[in-house]
Amino acid sequence: MSDSVTDSHALIWYLEDRFYYFKLKLMVITYCLGVNMADLPSQTTETLNQLKQQALDIVNEALALELTIFQVFGETEATMAALDEMKSAAEDAESSYSQLSTIQLQIAKAQPVTSADMLQLLERAIARTQARIPALERSIEEVKMEYNLP
C-alpha cells in the first residue's frame, strides 16, 4: 500500500478510536452524575403520569357504568346509545393511555438523546389527551344523570 493510503487508514482508525473514547466517557459521566440525556423534565413526567392515571380512571369508570346500565336496565333500544357511548369512551381513554405509554417508553429507550420529532409527538399526544379527558368525563357524567346513577 502507498504511504498516503496507510496514513488515511491510520487517521480513520485514530478518529474512530477517539470518537468511541469520547462517547464512552460521556456515558460514564452522565451515569456518575445520575443524568440521562433522554430523561424528560420532571414536570413533563408528572403530567404524563397524571394523564395516564386519568385515562385509566376513565376506562374503569366508563366500563363499570356500562356494566351497571346493562345489569339494571338491560340491553334495549333505549340503553344502546348509552352503552355504546361508554364503550367508546373507554376505548378512547385506553387509546390515549396506550399512546402516552408507548411514547414515554420510546423516549426512555432513546439514548443518549431523544429526537426532536419524538418530543413533538409527545407534545401533540399530551395536548390531545388533555383536550379529550374533560369531554370523556362529561360524557360519563351525562350518562349517569340520564340514568340517575351515582
Backbone as CSV, one residue per row, in Angstrom:
resi,resn,N_x,N_y,N_z,CA_x,CA_y,CA_z,C_x,C_y,C_z
1,MET,0.835,-1.178,0.000,0.000,0.000,0.000,0.879,1.241,0.000
2,SER,0.321,2.296,-0.540,1.069,3.546,-0.564,1.020,4.185,0.811
3,ASP,1.936,5.080,1.047,2.002,5.750,2.339,0.762,6.593,2.606
4,SER,0.199,7.219,1.560,-0.983,8.065,1.768,-2.197,7.239,2.166
5,VAL,-2.354,6.036,1.584,-3.471,5.163,1.955,-3.282,4.678,3.381
6,THR,-2.073,4.300,3.727,-1.777,3.836,5.078,-2.025,4.956,6.079
7,ASP,-1.585,6.170,5.726,-1.817,7.310,6.605,-3.315,7.592,6.764
8,SER,-4.073,7.464,5.679,-5.521,7.684,5.737,-6.184,6.655,6.634
9,HIS,-5.788,5.403,6.489,-6.349,4.342,7.337,-5.992,4.579,8.795
10,ALA,-4.791,5.001,9.053,-4.356,5.271,10.416,-5.145,6.437,11.004
11,LEU,-5.373,7.456,10.201,-6.136,8.609,10.660,-7.582,8.219,10.954
12,ILE,-8.178,7.449,10.070,-9.561,6.992,10.280,-9.649,6.153,11.544
13,TRP,-8.697,5.236,11.708,-8.707,4.393,12.905,-8.560,5.248,14.152
14,TYR,-7.654,6.229,14.113,-7.426,7.114,15.245,-8.697,7.908,15.584
15,LEU,-9.364,8.470,14.552,-10.573,9.255,14.780,-11.710,8.390,15.320
16,GLU,-11.856,7.187,14.779,-12.884,6.270,15.278,-12.619,5.924,16.733
17,ASP,-11.367,5.706,17.075,-10.982,5.385,18.438,-11.289,6.556,19.366
18,ARG,-10.972,7.773,18.945,-11.228,8.973,19.747,-12.733,9.173,19.933
19,PHE,-13.499,8.986,18.852,-14.942,9.146,18.936,-15.519,8.152,19.938
20,TYR,-15.106,6.899,19.843,-15.579,5.878,20.766,-15.195,6.249,22.199
21,TYR,-13.969,6.722,22.382,-13.493,7.107,23.704,-14.356,8.231,24.287
22,PHE,-14.610,9.262,23.498,-15.419,10.379,23.992,-16.867,9.969,24.240
23,LYS,-17.414,9.117,23.391,-18.773,8.631,23.599,-18.848,7.830,24.894
24,LEU,-17.866,6.973,25.113,-17.823,6.173,26.330,-17.643,7.068,27.555
25,LYS,-16.778,8.071,27.442,-16.541,8.999,28.544,-17.818,9.767,28.879
26,LEU,-18.561,10.207,27.867,-19.814,10.911,28.081,-20.822,10.016,28.798
27,MET,-20.898,8.764,28.400,-21.818,7.831,29.043,-21.455,7.631,30.511
28,VAL,-20.157,7.509,30.804,-19.703,7.316,32.186,-20.016,8.556,33.018
29,ILE,-19.742,9.731,32.472,-20.004,10.974,33.206,-21.485,11.110,33.503
30,THR,-22.334,10.886,32.511,-23.774,11.036,32.737,-24.276,9.992,33.729
31,TYR,-23.700,8.784,33.687,-24.101,7.746,34.639,-23.695,8.157,36.054
32,CYS,-22.452,8.623,36.211,-21.943,9.015,37.526,-22.716,10.198,38.106
33,LEU,-23.145,11.099,37.254,-23.900,12.259,37.711,-25.373,11.922,37.924
34,GLY,-25.758,10.733,37.495,-27.162,10.361,37.610,-28.024,11.093,36.608
35,VAL,-27.435,11.522,35.508,-28.155,12.270,34.484,-28.255,11.402,33.246
36,ASN,-29.447,11.279,32.738,-29.654,10.557,31.493,-30.169,11.566,30.490
37,MET,-29.460,11.735,29.390,-29.829,12.778,28.441,-31.188,12.535,27.807
38,ALA,-31.706,11.316,27.878,-33.021,11.047,27.303,-34.138,11.240,28.333
39,ASP,-33.779,11.600,29.557,-34.797,11.831,30.581,-35.648,13.040,30.224
40,LEU,-36.916,12.929,30.544,-37.826,14.068,30.382,-37.759,14.924,31.627
41,PRO,-38.066,16.196,31.505,-38.151,17.037,32.704,-39.181,16.452,33.674
42,SER,-38.957,16.631,34.957,-39.846,16.032,35.960,-41.287,16.516,35.807
43,GLN,-41.473,17.761,35.409,-42.830,18.289,35.224,-43.549,17.556,34.086
44,THR,-42.822,17.256,33.006,-43.416,16.530,31.884,-43.763,15.107,32.306
45,THR,-42.864,14.473,33.047,-43.123,13.118,33.535,-44.331,13.099,34.460
46,GLU,-44.440,14.116,35.315,-45.579,14.212,36.222,-46.880,14.395,35.432
47,THR,-46.843,15.245,34.411,-48.016,15.455,33.555,-48.415,14.153,32.871
48,LEU,-47.433,13.444,32.328,-47.700,12.163,31.671,-48.363,11.182,32.633
49,ASN,-47.807,11.060,33.829,-48.349,10.112,34.803,-49.758,10.495,35.230
50,GLN,-50.018,11.793,35.393,-51.370,12.236,35.758,-52.363,11.942,34.633
51,LEU,-51.961,12.224,33.396,-52.854,11.969,32.260,-53.125,10.483,32.094
52,LYS,-52.100,9.674,32.256,-52.299,8.220,32.141,-53.225,7.716,33.244
53,GLN,-53.079,8.243,34.465,-53.965,7.830,35.556,-55.394,8.267,35.284
54,GLN,-55.568,9.489,34.774,-56.916,9.962,34.443,-57.532,9.088,33.349
55,ALA,-56.744,8.735,32.347,-57.248,7.879,31.269,-57.634,6.505,31.818
56,LEU,-56.803,5.977,32.693,-57.096,4.679,33.308,-58.373,4.747,34.151
57,ASP,-58.537,5.841,34.884,-59.750,6.018,35.682,-60.994,6.080,34.792
58,ILE,-60.867,6.735,33.648,-61.999,6.831,32.715,-62.343,5.454,32.156
59,VAL,-61.335,4.673,31.801,-61.594,3.306,31.312,-62.373,2.545,32.370
60,ASN,-61.905,2.600,33.598,-62.553,1.882,34.688,-63.983,2.364,34.913
61,GLU,-64.147,3.671,34.997,-65.473,4.231,35.292,-66.457,4.005,34.148
62,ALA,-66.006,4.187,32.920,-66.905,4.005,31.773,-67.353,2.553,31.649
63,LEU,-66.437,1.620,31.830,-66.812,0.205,31.720,-67.676,-0.240,32.897
64,ALA,-67.411,0.295,34.084,-68.255,-0.025,35.241,-69.664,0.522,35.036
65,LEU,-69.758,1.727,34.484,-71.066,2.324,34.213,-71.798,1.543,33.121
66,GLU,-71.074,1.140,32.098,-71.677,0.319,31.038,-72.266,-0.966,31.631
67,LEU,-71.524,-1.621,32.499,-71.991,-2.857,33.123,-73.206,-2.600,34.018
68,THR,-73.163,-1.519,34.782,-74.286,-1.183,35.658,-75.558,-0.944,34.852
69,ILE,-75.446,-0.172,33.786,-76.618,0.096,32.941,-77.145,-1.210,32.353
70,PHE,-76.247,-2.047,31.897,-76.657,-3.333,31.320,-77.370,-4.197,32.364
71,GLN,-76.796,-4.267,33.572,-77.385,-5.112,34.620,-78.725,-4.567,35.138
72,VAL,-78.836,-3.257,35.259,-80.046,-2.660,35.834,-81.143,-2.475,34.788
73,PHE,-80.773,-2.000,33.604,-81.775,-1.645,32.599,-81.819,-2.596,31.412
74,GLY,-80.805,-3.435,31.283,-80.745,-4.373,30.168,-80.241,-3.715,28.888
75,GLU,-80.158,-4.526,27.867,-79.713,-4.041,26.555,-80.954,-3.865,25.690
76,THR,-81.438,-2.634,25.670,-82.637,-2.318,24.906,-82.311,-1.192,23.928
77,GLU,-83.285,-0.869,23.100,-83.087,0.253,22.177,-82.828,1.541,22.950
78,ALA,-83.454,1.667,24.109,-83.309,2.875,24.924,-81.916,2.991,25.554
79,THR,-81.287,1.860,25.834,-79.979,1.895,26.506,-78.796,1.746,25.545
80,MET,-79.057,1.346,24.310,-77.960,1.079,23.360,-77.041,2.293,23.170
81,ALA,-77.609,3.470,23.076,-76.784,4.667,22.855,-75.833,4.884,24.033
82,ALA,-76.340,4.751,25.257,-75.512,4.944,26.451,-74.447,3.858,26.559
83,LEU,-74.842,2.613,26.280,-73.878,1.504,26.331,-72.751,1.726,25.311
84,ASP,-73.142,2.121,24.112,-72.141,2.385,23.070,-71.251,3.573,23.429
85,GLU,-71.861,4.592,24.004,-71.101,5.785,24.387,-70.058,5.454,25.461
86,MET,-70.429,4.613,26.418,-69.489,4.242,27.484,-68.375,3.347,26.943
87,LYS,-68.730,2.458,26.041,-67.706,1.603,25.418,-66.742,2.459,24.604
88,SER,-67.273,3.414,23.879,-66.450,4.312,23.074,-65.538,5.182,23.950
89,ALA,-66.091,5.668,25.063,-65.295,6.489,25.986,-64.137,5.672,26.557
90,ALA,-64.413,4.447,26.923,-63.366,3.570,27.462,-62.293,3.298,26.410
91,GLU,-62.714,3.036,25.192,-61.752,2.768,24.120,-60.894,3.997,23.812
92,ASP,-61.510,5.167,23.822,-60.773,6.407,23.565,-59.744,6.654,24.667
93,ALA,-60.152,6.475,25.915,-59.232,6.663,27.043,-58.111,5.621,27.009
94,GLU,-58.461,4.405,26.644,-57.450,3.350,26.524,-56.428,3.690,25.445
95,SER,-56.904,4.224,24.340,-56.028,4.623,23.249,-55.069,5.732,23.695
96,SER,-55.582,6.702,24.428,-54.743,7.789,24.950,-53.695,7.246,25.907
97,TYR,-54.124,6.377,26.805,-53.192,5.767,27.765,-52.092,5.011,27.036
98,SER,-52.476,4.224,26.077,-51.521,3.423,25.313,-50.542,4.299,24.536
99,GLN,-51.063,5.336,23.898,-50.208,6.231,23.114,-49.182,6.927,24.009
100,LEU,-49.627,7.465,25.135,-48.709,8.142,26.049,-47.657,7.179,26.588
101,SER,-48.069,5.984,26.950,-47.131,4.994,27.483,-46.102,4.578,26.447
102,THR,-46.556,4.362,25.226,-45.649,3.948,24.154,-44.613,5.034,23.863
103,ILE,-45.060,6.268,23.780,-44.129,7.370,23.511,-43.148,7.526,24.674
104,GLN,-43.657,7.436,25.887,-42.787,7.568,27.062,-41.724,6.462,27.064
105,LEU,-42.112,5.265,26.729,-41.160,4.154,26.664,-40.129,4.365,25.559
106,GLN,-40.570,4.837,24.407,-39.642,5.098,23.304,-38.631,6.182,23.678
107,ILE,-39.083,7.174,24.403,-38.177,8.238,24.844,-37.170,7.681,25.846
108,ALA,-37.627,6.840,26.746,-36.715,6.237,27.725,-35.665,5.362,27.046
109,LYS,-36.041,4.730,25.948,-35.108,3.860,25.227,-34.149,4.635,24.336
110,ALA,-34.469,5.885,24.034,-33.635,6.708,23.158,-32.398,7.152,23.929
111,GLN,-31.251,6.733,23.496,-30.012,7.089,24.178,-29.015,7.607,23.168
112,PRO,-28.230,8.598,23.425,-28.244,9.352,24.672,-29.230,10.511,24.671
113,VAL,-29.827,10.838,23.527,-30.776,11.948,23.490,-32.024,11.540,22.727
114,THR,-33.108,12.224,23.031,-34.371,11.990,22.344,-34.455,12.915,21.137
115,SER,-34.982,12.400,20.044,-35.092,13.217,18.837,-36.160,14.302,19.015
116,ALA,-35.984,15.372,18.276,-36.952,16.469,18.313,-38.320,15.989,17.826
117,ASP,-38.331,15.097,16.846,-39.599,14.561,16.333,-40.361,13.812,17.421
118,MET,-39.634,13.033,18.229,-40.279,12.269,19.291,-40.846,13.215,20.348
119,LEU,-40.120,14.278,20.648,-40.623,15.253,21.626,-41.853,15.990,21.102
120,GLN,-41.880,16.290,19.800,-43.060,16.928,19.206,-44.250,15.983,19.228
121,LEU,-43.990,14.708,18.962,-45.051,13.706,19.029,-45.619,13.629,20.446
122,LEU,-44.736,13.683,21.434,-45.172,13.674,22.827,-46.023,14.903,23.138
123,GLU,-45.589,16.061,22.708,-46.350,17.293,22.945,-47.747,17.202,22.353
124,ARG,-47.840,16.676,21.123,-49.156,16.539,20.477,-50.027,15.530,21.219
125,ALA,-49.427,14.435,21.673,-50.191,13.417,22.396,-50.695,13.962,23.728
126,ILE,-49.861,14.733,24.407,-50.282,15.346,25.671,-51.425,16.328,25.422
127,ALA,-51.282,17.179,24.424,-52.330,18.159,24.118,-53.639,17.468,23.755
128,ARG,-53.555,16.413,22.946,-54.758,15.678,22.547,-55.437,15.060,23.770
129,THR,-54.647,14.449,24.628,-55.211,13.797,25.808,-55.803,14.822,26.762
130,GLN,-55.114,15.942,26.949,-55.642,16.995,27.817,-56.969,17.541,27.291
131,ALA,-57.127,17.571,25.987,-58.379,18.045,25.401,-59.476,16.985,25.492
132,ARG,-59.123,15.722,25.384,-60.111,14.645,25.359,-60.646,14.285,26.747
133,ILE,-59.811,14.312,27.752,-60.219,13.843,29.082,-61.453,14.585,29.621
134,PRO,-61.503,15.905,29.587,-62.722,16.572,30.089,-63.982,16.169,29.321
135,ALA,-63.865,15.978,28.021,-65.020,15.565,27.217,-65.473,14.159,27.608
136,LEU,-64.533,13.271,27.834,-64.883,11.905,28.237,-65.510,11.901,29.621
137,GLU,-64.972,12.705,30.527,-65.549,12.796,31.876,-66.972,13.368,31.832
138,ARG,-67.197,14.376,30.986,-68.554,14.942,30.833,-69.517,13.891,30.287
139,SER,-69.040,13.117,29.350,-69.870,12.077,28.754,-70.319,11.076,29.817
140,ILE,-69.406,10.675,30.671,-69.741,9.738,31.754,-70.756,10.374,32.707
141,GLU,-70.527,11.623,33.080,-71.438,12.313,33.994,-72.831,12.464,33.387
142,GLU,-72.911,12.766,32.103,-74.210,12.913,31.445,-74.987,11.605,31.445
143,VAL,-74.295,10.506,31.186,-74.965,9.199,31.189,-75.428,8.865,32.598
144,LYS,-74.604,9.164,33.602,-75.016,8.924,34.991,-76.284,9.710,35.328
145,MET,-76.310,10.975,34.927,-77.502,11.802,35.200,-78.721,11.276,34.462
146,GLU,-78.521,10.872,33.212,-79.633,10.355,32.424,-80.279,9.139,33.068
147,TYR,-79.469,8.305,33.708,-79.979,7.075,34.317,-80.081,7.184,35.851
148,ASN,-79.917,8.408,36.384,-79.998,8.638,37.824,-79.104,7.684,38.610
149,LEU,-77.843,7.587,38.176,-76.874,6.721,38.842,-75.837,7.594,39.569
150,PRO,-75.347,7.088,40.705,-74.355,7.880,41.468,-73.006,7.976,40.753
